[in-house]
Each structure stands twice: as structure tokens, then as C-alpha cells.
């Protein structure tokens, strides 16, 4: 448990400090917004399960996921990671078990499994 808390602290301190660009985001009807925003968000964002535990982190363009995204289990371990293009899964995705072991890998093109 202590290792998880230290890891989360490191992620928060260093991961969020990159140019101050990461904002707290939320998904509303499949579109990404900042917590206090009313326009679809462009930039790096982080969503949380609660105030402290990161649920996902990635970049969005005009409210759609774009580029590399990472999703986390509540315990801070990576749940899945891969890329989006125009809001759709695109490219190589890796899925993990709670233990951190790889569960599987899938290729996507324009949101469809290959």
C-alpha cells in the first residue's frame, strides 16, 4: 500500500507538472470537458475516480480522445493503454490484469477490432 501511495504521489507531482497543461477532465455524453468547462476540451487531461485516484490520462482535441491514453485501476496500476484517432480506438492496445500482468493485446482501426 505504501508503494502505491508513493507511486501516485510521483505521478501527481511529475506527471501533472509538464508545463501545467494537464487539466481535470470529465466525460459528458462521450465528449471530454474540463470539470468547470462548457466547451469541448483540447489539451492534456486527467480524470479521477475520486479526488486522488487517477482513472485515465490522455490528450483530447475538440472533446474527442486523440493520441496515447492510459487507463488505471483504482489501485493505481495500469488497466489498459493505447491510442485514439478522432475519438476512436486506433492502433495497438494492451490490457492488464489487476496484478500488472498482460491480459491481452488488440489492434484497432477506426474503433474496430482487427
Secondary structure, 3 states (H helix, E strand, C coil): CHHHHHHHHHHHHHHCCCCCCCEEEEEECCEEEECCCCCCCCEEEEEECCCCCEEEEEEEECCEEEEEEEEECCCCCEEEEEEEECCEECEEEEEECCCCCEEEEEEEECCEEC
